[in-house]
């Protein structure tokens, strides 16, 4: 249940982060393809970072700087691949492109770029050392009944999205 709670927590926080950023930056943008207040790519990304950092910290016995540097590059690569796969799936399944980095100087196709890989690396380090430690105690206290309700709602949302098409 812990990783499922992490998935929901960070999917919901990712949705709100993107929504707030679109208001601040004044651009028309909807976070994700689902109808609910979650953006699953953030949930998947967070769980991946948690698992990768746990593995790296368990197996690397270096000083903190080297561990952090390795984590930066590994997470930047893994999250870029996650973003690529997500973008390709959304485009193939729904026929929609939600984001494109083709206007960035160091893009590697529409869904990944060196600039964003850098953002993912920095975000991963901040996530592992600041954000997740702050929220971890709260995540561990999420009751099972709430997780089950969120899972039920997520499955309904996911099913409706596939039946009706993407969220406009």
Secondary structure as GFF3:
##gff-version 3
##sequence-region A 1 168
A	DSSP	alpha_helix	2	24	.	.	.	ID=ss1
A	DSSP	alpha_helix	40	59	.	.	.	ID=ss2
A	DSSP	alpha_helix	64	94	.	.	.	ID=ss3
A	DSSP	alpha_helix	114	126	.	.	.	ID=ss4
A	DSSP	pi_helix	127	131	.	.	.	ID=ss5
A	DSSP	alpha_helix	132	140	.	.	.	ID=ss6
A	DSSP	alpha_helix	144	164	.	.	.	ID=ss7
###
